[in-house]
């Protein structure tokens, strides 16, 4: 396997990779993969949540308009979201590519992104997004999320199914009793997963229609998922994955 290294993360490769969309349910590991891929290519991981919070924190005009809706727990209108996303994608750190985490969320956003990318150049090339879905079974997702326990002192995370502490119920490093977050309760997680499936199904169908969606088994070891993700990306943009810079 060309990406196996002592640290599990390949050496940085500063090449043009274009846009990458990672899809996956809560707990599928797309955030972990986004960080590893970003480190591999030196490209940013971009989420609409971060963009919205940054605009609010900086008191931009868009941020001021979005702030009341966000505080009320509502959905920020697409007009504002898409404007913020377009501004973020125009920044210099996105010139070689970027990883979209949590965007697009709807078919309309996906259509907008296609139009935007059709007019966007990456080193003289127009590159469609590489769309990857990290698939994990419902049972596995439940165990990953409901099994999480964390130390309230140092933040170390464990899992009662996969990553047990040395002594049951206490942190290995400071001996503090571990806690479970309220939003990791089974009834909460179950509803979150159902809601994700309901909202995401039309988007999956949209990318499946023209054969753009690539699926990976997210239940494999993290390093193997990373290796397969990188291989998909490099094949899609015509890079030689066997070479390292």
N, C-alpha and C positions, 0 to 999 in steps of 0.2 A: 504494500500500500504506500503510495508516494508521499503521503503526508505524515507518516509516523515519525515523531521526534521525541527526544527525551522529555520535553516539557508538555507535549501534546499539542502545541501550537506551532505551526510552520513559521519559518522566517518571513519577515515582511517582504511583500512583493508589490512595488509601486508601479502598477500597470493600470490601464483603462479597463474597467470591468462594467461600467454603466450601472443601470438601476437594478436593484434586487429587492423583491417583495417576499417577506417571510410571513407565512400564515400558520396558525396553529392555535388550539384552544388554550385557555389558561392552564399552566402547568406542563405544556408540551415541550418547553425548553427553548422557545424561539428567542427569548431575550439572551440566554446564554450563548446560543449560536450566533446571534447578531454581534455580540461583543468579540467573539473569537474571529469571525469573518472580518469585522472591522479592523482588528489588529493585524490580520493577515495582509490586507490590502491597503491599510492606512486610509480608509474611507469612513465617513460618519454614519452612526446609527441614528435614525431620525424617527421620532414618534410625534404624533399630533398633540399628545398630552404635554410633552416637553415644549413644543412650539407655542401652545396656548399659554402655558405658565410663564414662559419667557416674555411673551408679549404683554401679559398682565403685569409682570414684575417690572418691566421697562416702561410701563405706562404709555405704550404706543396707542395710536388712534384705534387700531383694531383691537388691542388689548382692552381698552376702555369700553368698547362696545360689547366685547365678549364677557367681561368680568361679571356683570349682574346675572347673566344666564348660567355661568359656571357656578357662582355662589348658590344659585337656586337649585343646582343639580340637574339643569336642563341640557339639551343638546344645542351646541353652538351652530347657527345656520351655516350651511355649506358655503355660502358666499364669503363669509369671513374665514372659515377654515381653509378653503382652497386658495384664497388670497395669501394667507400666512404661509401655507405650504409652498406656493410658488416662489415667494420671497426667500424662504429658507433654502430651496433647491437651487437658487441662483447664486448662492454664496460660493466663494472660491474653493472651499474644502469639498464641494460636490462635483468639481470639474472632472474627476476620474470615475466617479460613481458614488453611490450611496445605498444604504440599507433602509428600507421602509418597514417599520415595525408598528403594526396597528393602523396602517393606511395602505390602500383604501379600505373603507368599512362598508361601502355600498357600491352597487353597480354604477350609479351615477358618478360617484367619485372615481371609479375605475375608468369610465369612459373619458372623464376629464383628464385623468393622468395619461391615457393613451394619446389624446390630442396634444397635451403638453409635450410629451416625449417625442412626438412626430416632428416637432419643430425645434427640438433640443439636440445639440451636437456634442458628442464626446470625442474629442480629438479628431474632428472631421467626420465622425460616423454617427448615424442615427441608430441607436440601440434600443430595441424593445426591452421591457422588463423581464428578468428571469424570475418566474413566480414559483416559489417552493412551499409546499404544504408539509409541515412536520406532523405526521399522524401518530396519535397515541390513543389506545383504547380507553373507553369510558372508565372501566374498572381501574386501569393503571393511573389515569388522571385523578380519580378519587383518592387512591392511595398516596399519590405524590402530594396532594394538597391537604387532605384531612390528616395525613400522617406527620405533617410538619410540626416540629416543636423548636422553639428558639430560646436562647438565654437572654433574659431581659437586661443583663449587665453588659456582656460583650458582643451580643448579637449573633453568636455562633448558632448555626441551624443544623438540626438533626431530623431524622425521619424514623418513626417507630417501625416502619416496614423495611426500609433499605439502609438506613444509616443510624444505627442505635448508638447512644452514648455508652461509655464503659460501665457506668452505674445507672440503672434505670431511673429516669426522671430527673437527672441532675446534669449540669454542664461538666464536661471533662476538665475544663480549665479552671473554673472558679467554684464549682460545687453548688452553684445557685440552682434552685428548682426551675425546670423548664416550663414554658407556657405555650398554650395554643392560642393563636389569634382568633378573635370572634368570627372573622370572615373566612376562617378555615374550617368551620363547623360543617358537617356533612350536608345539612339541609340548605345552607347558603351556597356551598360549592355545587351541589346538584342543580340548583336553579341557575347559577352562573353558566354552567356547561350547556344546559338546555337553551338558554338565551343566546349563547354564542352560536350554537348550531342553527337556531332559527334565523339569526341575522346573517350568518356567513354562507349558508347554502346557496342563495342566489349568486353570490360573488364567486363561489367555487364553480358553479355551472357556467358563469360568464367566461372564466379563464379556461375551463375544460372544452368549451365549444370549438375553439380553434387550436386545441392541443397545446396550449401554453403552460398548463399546470403540471408541475413535477411533484411527485409524492415521495416522501422519505419515511422510513420506519423510525419514529422518534423513541421507540423503546429500546433501541440498540444503545451501547455505551456512548457517552458524549463524544469521545474522540472519533468513533466510527461515524457518527452522524455528521460531525464536522468535516471529516475526510470526504464523505459522499456529497455533502453540500458544496464543498470547494471544487470537487471534480465536475459537478453539474454546472457550476458557474463558469469554470474555465473552458469546458467543452462548448457552452452556449456562446461565449464571446471569442472562441477560436484561439485560446491560449494553450501552450504546451505545459500541462500540469506536472510533467516529470522533471521540469527544470526549476531550479531555485536561483533567485537573484542573490 
